[in-house]
């Protein structure tokens, strides 16, 4: 007999929350990537700080709900990025009223996002799928043990693929 229906309901609820946070981090990291930051000698874009969090959520999805479920969320994130990028582009090309003097600022900040997202989507697609695949394979290989090794190992692979594509 199935487990308590209430337990299944809670799992479904948590899945939704983790999935929403995953996609949200993806959207935010691509939007803040237009801001350059310098901390000491290191110069990087704002997305560099936030994007790795998506791998944590991806690992949670794969670990708890499996590779198939995490792939569905990866595709959802891919679709959300495409919709966000298209929206920024379309709104940017719409004519603005004469009294609104901020078109240049909009173009400088959000106008760059579609180009960033295009490169990011390719890297995200490859990196996140590699991360999820490695995480699920390592779970089988380790017989469900050594979570720390699986999360670190899969994140290194995923981030490595992502960085190699964007570099």
N, C-alpha and C positions, 0 to 999 in steps of 0.2 A: 504494500500500500504506500501511496505517496506520503511525503512528510507533511507536517502541519501546513494547511493552506496559508496561514498567517505568515509563516516563515518564507514561503515562496513570494508572497506579496512584498515583504521587506526586501528580499533580494532584488526583486524587480525595481523597487523604489531606489535602492542604492545604485543599481545599474544606471538608472536614469540620471541620478545626480553626478556620478562619476563621468558619464558620457557628456553631460552638459558642461561640466568643468573642463573636460578635455577639449571640446570644441571651442569653448570660450577662450581658453589659454591660446589655442591656435590662432583665433581671430585677433586677439589682443597683440600677440607677439608679432604678427605681420603688420599691424597698424603702427606699433611703436618702433618698428624697424627703421622708420624714416628719421628718427632722432639719433644723432651720433653722441656718444658719451666718452669721457676720458676719466679714468681712475688711475692716477699715477702715470706710469708710462704706457698703460694699456688703452687703446682706442677701439671702440666697438659700437655697434648699433644697439638700441634699446631692446630689440627682440632677442639678443644674445642672452640677456639675463632671464627672460621669461620663458623662452621656447623650451629649454630643457625640462621644465615642469610637465610639458605635454608627454614626455617619455615616462615620467612617473605615473601619470594617469593611464597611459597606454599599458604599462606593466601591470597596474592594478586590474585593468580590464582583462588582460590576457591571463593573469594568474587566477583571478576569481571566476571569470565567466568564460574563459577559453578563447582560443585563436579565432574561431568563427565569429564570435560576438565582437571581438576587438576589430576584426576586419570590417564589420558593418559600421562601427563607429568611425573608423578611418575613412570610409567612403562618405559618411555623413559630414565629417570634417572637411573633406575634399570638396563636397558640394557647398558647404557653408562658405568656404574660402572663395570659391568661384562666384557665388551669389554676392558676397561682400565686395569683391573686386569689381564685378560688373556694375553694382550699384554705385560705388565710388566713381567709376568711369562715367556712367550715364548722367549722374547728378552733376559731375564736373563739366560736361559739355553742354548742359542746359543753359540757356541765356539767363543772366542775372539782371535784376532791375538796376537802373542807373544809380539809385541811391546806395546800393550795397557795394561797398568798396573792398570787400574781402576776397574777391575771386582769385587774386594772386596768391593770397595766403592758403586758400583751399587747394589750389593747384600745386603749390609748393609742398604741402604736407600730404593731403590725401590723394593728390594726382599721381604721386609716385607709387602709391600702394599697389595698383594693378601690376606694374612691372615687377615689384618685389614679390608679389603673390605668384606670378607666373613662374619665376625661378624657384620660389619656395615650394610650390605645389609639386614640382618634379622631385625636388629633394625630399620633401615631406613624404610623398608617395613611396619612394624607394626606402628612405630611412626608417619610417614607422613600420612598414611591412617587414623589413629586415629585423627590427627590434622585436616585433610580435612573434615572428617566426622563430628567432633564436630563443626568445623567452619560453615559448611552448616546447621547442625541441629540448632545451636544457631541463625543463621540468620533467620530461619523460626520461631523459638520460640520468638525472639525479634522483629519480623516483620520488619527486615532490619535495625533496630536501634541499637545503642550502639556498634558501630564497635570496639572501644577500648576494651570493655569487651569480644567481640567475639575473637579478635586476641590474647589477653592475655590468655584467658581461653583455647582456642584451642592449643596455643603454650605450655602452662603448661602441658596439657594432652599429647601432642605429644612428647615433650622433656622428660616427666616423663616415658612414655612407652619406649622410646629409651634408656634412662639411665638405667632403670630397666633391660632391656635385655642385655646391654653391661656390667653392673656392675658385 
